[in-house]
Amino acid sequence: MWIALAVNAAMFAAEIAAGLAAGSQALRADALDFLGDAANYAISLGVAGSALAWRARAALAKGGTLALLGLFILVSTLVAIWSGRTPYAELMGVVGIVALVANGGVALMLFRFRSGDANRRSVWICSRNDAIGNVAVVAAALGVFGTGTAWPDLIVAGVMAALGISGGWQIVHHARRDLRTSQHERHSISAYASQ
């Protein structure tokens, strides 16, 4: 996960700069996703080996943050509809491909985390969403290039926002279930100890 953290932090810096230079909402959305994932991996590393309740609380925070980032992306995309600026498709495409390679590698490294507690699943969900988002950014670049309009970029940014909101909800759902399991285990231990 340390490698995933470093890759995501570096890609956030590169993509936010490229998103601003290209005028691309999809690249900015993907950059914010990289930032959220870097924070996700840092939190996961911080609670690794902790009790289930602590890992579940960390997953709740991560899920809520991911959903909020999704909402932010959605709002900024709606605002961008009125700007009328067409992004630079070539820069979008190149950066999207580089991000896809980076995220594809991270997703392969973290594939084994797709099951387990909410904290472990959150790592996999974020990696999976990243790879899907990168394919969408490349498709948006092709769409912008082909149509000469910003609509493909805006549509992909909206889809990425929906992915963030959905992924955040999934993480929160699993985390709440893990918290209930942890509370049940704690009550069982307390009842056993009092006998």
One Martini backbone bead per residue (centre of mass of N, CA, C, O) as a GRO file, in nm:
protein
  195
    1MET     BB    1   0.051   0.066  -0.013
    2TRP     BB    2   0.287   0.261  -0.040
    3ILE     BB    3   0.289   0.266  -0.346
    4ALA     BB    4  -0.001   0.366  -0.385
    5LEU     BB    5   0.040   0.631  -0.236
    6ALA     BB    6   0.264   0.749  -0.420
    7VAL     BB    7   0.113   0.734  -0.690
    8ASN     BB    8  -0.135   0.908  -0.607
    9ALA     BB    9   0.016   1.166  -0.528
   10ALA     BB   10   0.157   1.213  -0.802
   11MET     BB   11  -0.104   1.207  -0.982
   12PHE     BB   12  -0.241   1.446  -0.857
   13ALA     BB   13  -0.035   1.663  -0.937
   14ALA     BB   14  -0.041   1.607  -1.243
   15GLU     BB   15  -0.359   1.624  -1.294
   16ILE     BB   16  -0.421   1.905  -1.189
   17ALA     BB   17  -0.238   2.051  -1.387
   18ALA     BB   18  -0.363   1.931  -1.647
   19GLY     BB   19  -0.659   2.017  -1.595
   20LEU     BB   20  -0.600   2.320  -1.599
   21ALA     BB   21  -0.456   2.334  -1.878
   22ALA     BB   22  -0.702   2.178  -2.039
   23GLY     BB   23  -0.994   2.224  -1.915
   24SER     BB   24  -1.065   1.953  -1.739
   25GLN     BB   25  -1.300   1.790  -1.551
   26ALA     BB   26  -1.208   1.494  -1.564
   27LEU     BB   27  -0.918   1.544  -1.460
   28ARG     BB   28  -1.001   1.676  -1.193
   29ALA     BB   29  -1.163   1.441  -1.089
   30ASP     BB   30  -0.926   1.241  -1.094
   31ALA     BB   31  -0.743   1.400  -0.905
   32LEU     BB   32  -0.929   1.389  -0.657
   33ASP     BB   33  -0.924   1.084  -0.648
   34PHE     BB   34  -0.623   1.059  -0.588
   35LEU     BB   35  -0.636   1.211  -0.321
   36GLY     BB   36  -0.838   1.026  -0.180
   37ASP     BB   37  -0.658   0.769  -0.208
   38ALA     BB   38  -0.415   0.862  -0.053
   39ALA     BB   39  -0.574   0.893   0.210
   40ASN     BB   40  -0.678   0.606   0.222
   41TYR     BB   41  -0.400   0.463   0.245
   42ALA     BB   42  -0.305   0.614   0.497
   43ILE     BB   43  -0.531   0.514   0.681
   44SER     BB   44  -0.492   0.211   0.639
   45LEU     BB   45  -0.203   0.208   0.753
   46GLY     BB   46  -0.282   0.330   1.037
   47VAL     BB   47  -0.502   0.068   1.101
   48ALA     BB   48  -0.329  -0.157   1.079
   49GLY     BB   49  -0.406  -0.403   1.327
   50SER     BB   50  -0.655  -0.313   1.431
   51ALA     BB   51  -0.943  -0.303   1.539
   52LEU     BB   52  -1.242  -0.330   1.389
   53ALA     BB   53  -1.360  -0.060   1.488
   54TRP     BB   54  -1.132   0.122   1.378
   55ARG     BB   55  -1.151   0.034   1.082
   56ALA     BB   56  -1.448   0.117   1.048
   57ARG     BB   57  -1.413   0.417   1.112
   58ALA     BB   58  -1.217   0.471   0.882
   59ALA     BB   59  -1.413   0.382   0.657
   60LEU     BB   60  -1.627   0.595   0.715
   61ALA     BB   61  -1.448   0.838   0.649
   62LYS     BB   62  -1.378   0.751   0.360
   63GLY     BB   63  -1.664   0.728   0.247
   64GLY     BB   64  -1.752   1.018   0.305
   65THR     BB   65  -1.528   1.155   0.140
   66LEU     BB   66  -1.592   1.027  -0.133
   67ALA     BB   67  -1.880   1.140  -0.153
   68LEU     BB   68  -1.799   1.441  -0.133
   69LEU     BB   69  -1.622   1.446  -0.384
   70GLY     BB   70  -1.849   1.369  -0.576
   71LEU     BB   71  -2.021   1.622  -0.519
   72PHE     BB   72  -1.810   1.829  -0.604
   73ILE     BB   73  -1.783   1.733  -0.895
   74LEU     BB   74  -2.076   1.773  -0.974
   75VAL     BB   75  -2.090   2.078  -0.921
   76SER     BB   76  -1.846   2.165  -1.103
   77THR     BB   77  -1.976   2.053  -1.363
   78LEU     BB   78  -2.230   2.229  -1.365
   79VAL     BB   79  -2.071   2.495  -1.379
   80ALA     BB   80  -1.908   2.423  -1.650
   81ILE     BB   81  -2.142   2.432  -1.854
   82TRP     BB   82  -2.137   2.763  -1.862
   83SER     BB   83  -1.844   2.822  -1.982
   84GLY     BB   84  -1.773   2.673  -2.281
   85ARG     BB   85  -1.511   2.515  -2.259
   86THR     BB   86  -1.273   2.351  -2.451
   87PRO     BB   87  -1.078   2.101  -2.422
   88TYR     BB   88  -0.767   1.937  -2.446
   89ALA     BB   89  -0.754   1.633  -2.586
   90GLU     BB   90  -0.455   1.548  -2.596
   91LEU     BB   91  -0.387   1.590  -2.297
   92MET     BB   92  -0.606   1.410  -2.186
   93GLY     BB   93  -0.511   1.144  -2.320
   94VAL     BB   94  -0.226   1.121  -2.206
   95VAL     BB   95  -0.300   1.139  -1.904
   96GLY     BB   96  -0.506   0.905  -1.906
   97ILE     BB   97  -0.301   0.682  -1.980
   98VAL     BB   98  -0.108   0.719  -1.745
   99ALA     BB   99  -0.325   0.671  -1.526
  100LEU     BB  100  -0.405   0.386  -1.618
  101VAL     BB  101  -0.134   0.254  -1.566
  102ALA     BB  102  -0.113   0.325  -1.268
  103ASN     BB  103  -0.391   0.199  -1.177
  104GLY     BB  104  -0.352  -0.084  -1.287
  105GLY     BB  105  -0.115  -0.154  -1.102
  106VAL     BB  106  -0.260  -0.103  -0.833
  107ALA     BB  107  -0.498  -0.298  -0.875
  108LEU     BB  108  -0.323  -0.552  -0.891
  109MET     BB  109  -0.190  -0.525  -0.610
  110LEU     BB  110  -0.501  -0.496  -0.461
  111PHE     BB  111  -0.685  -0.746  -0.530
  112ARG     BB  112  -0.668  -0.902  -0.245
  113PHE     BB  113  -0.867  -0.664  -0.106
  114ARG     BB  114  -1.175  -0.739  -0.203
  115SER     BB  115  -1.173  -0.873   0.077
  116GLY     BB  116  -1.321  -0.826   0.393
  117ASP     BB  117  -1.310  -0.563   0.545
  118ALA     BB  118  -1.394  -0.238   0.493
  119ASN     BB  119  -1.106  -0.132   0.468
  120ARG     BB  120  -1.013  -0.331   0.246
  121ARG     BB  121  -1.243  -0.275   0.041
  122SER     BB  122  -1.184   0.028  -0.003
  123VAL     BB  123  -0.923  -0.013  -0.159
  124TRP     BB  124  -1.049  -0.166  -0.398
  125ILE     BB  125  -1.272   0.032  -0.483
  126CYS     BB  126  -1.083   0.266  -0.553
  127SER     BB  127  -0.913   0.118  -0.767
  128ARG     BB  128  -1.143   0.042  -0.955
  129ASN     BB  129  -1.252   0.331  -1.006
  130ASP     BB  130  -0.995   0.441  -1.133
  131ALA     BB  131  -0.979   0.265  -1.386
  132ILE     BB  132  -1.254   0.346  -1.494
  133GLY     BB  133  -1.196   0.652  -1.505
  134ASN     BB  134  -0.959   0.638  -1.710
  135VAL     BB  135  -1.117   0.525  -1.945
  136ALA     BB  136  -1.315   0.767  -1.951
  137VAL     BB  137  -1.106   0.989  -2.013
  138VAL     BB  138  -1.016   0.877  -2.284
  139ALA     BB  139  -1.299   0.885  -2.409
  140ALA     BB  140  -1.335   1.191  -2.375
  141ALA     BB  141  -1.101   1.277  -2.554
  142LEU     BB  142  -1.217   1.150  -2.808
  143GLY     BB  143  -1.484   1.310  -2.801
  144VAL     BB  144  -1.364   1.594  -2.815
  145PHE     BB  145  -1.208   1.550  -3.076
  146GLY     BB  146  -1.460   1.460  -3.253
  147THR     BB  147  -1.667   1.716  -3.168
  148GLY     BB  148  -1.552   1.995  -3.035
  149THR     BB  149  -1.658   1.945  -2.740
  150ALA     BB  150  -1.732   1.929  -2.381
  151TRP     BB  151  -1.938   1.696  -2.323
  152PRO     BB  152  -1.764   1.442  -2.273
  153ASP     BB  153  -1.622   1.561  -2.024
  154LEU     BB  154  -1.880   1.619  -1.853
  155ILE     BB  155  -1.997   1.335  -1.850
  156VAL     BB  156  -1.755   1.194  -1.716
  157ALA     BB  157  -1.754   1.364  -1.460
  158GLY     BB  158  -2.037   1.271  -1.374
  159VAL     BB  159  -1.970   0.969  -1.355
  160MET     BB  160  -1.742   1.001  -1.144
  161ALA     BB  161  -1.922   1.117  -0.929
  162ALA     BB  162  -2.106   0.869  -0.907
  163LEU     BB  163  -1.881   0.673  -0.825
  164GLY     BB  164  -1.804   0.817  -0.564
  165ILE     BB  165  -2.078   0.798  -0.426
  166SER     BB  166  -2.112   0.491  -0.448
  167GLY     BB  167  -1.847   0.405  -0.310
  168GLY     BB  168  -1.904   0.550  -0.043
  169TRP     BB  169  -2.160   0.392   0.026
  170GLN     BB  170  -2.034   0.109   0.034
  171ILE     BB  171  -1.833   0.166   0.260
  172VAL     BB  172  -2.035   0.255   0.475
  173HIS     BB  173  -2.200  -0.004   0.479
  174HIS     BB  174  -1.966  -0.194   0.566
  175ALA     BB  175  -1.881  -0.036   0.820
  176ARG     BB  176  -2.147  -0.065   0.976
  177ARG     BB  177  -2.139  -0.371   0.986
  178ASP     BB  178  -1.867  -0.389   1.140
  179LEU     BB  179  -1.964  -0.234   1.390
  180ARG     BB  180  -2.182  -0.434   1.472
  181THR     BB  181  -1.993  -0.675   1.504
  182SER     BB  182  -1.812  -0.547   1.719
  183GLN     BB  183  -2.037  -0.500   1.931
  184HIS     BB  184  -2.122  -0.794   1.956
  185GLU     BB  185  -1.847  -0.903   2.049
  186ARG     BB  186  -1.822  -0.724   2.300
  187HIS     BB  187  -2.081  -0.824   2.442
  188SER     BB  188  -1.999  -1.123   2.451
  189ILE     BB  189  -1.744  -1.085   2.621
  190SER     BB  190  -1.879  -0.944   2.862
  191ALA     BB  191  -2.076  -1.176   2.930
  192TYR     BB  192  -1.856  -1.391   2.974
  193ALA     BB  193  -1.691  -1.235   3.198
  194SER     BB  194  -1.948  -1.216   3.407
  195GLN     BB  195  -1.967  -1.542   3.467
   0.00000   0.00000   0.00000
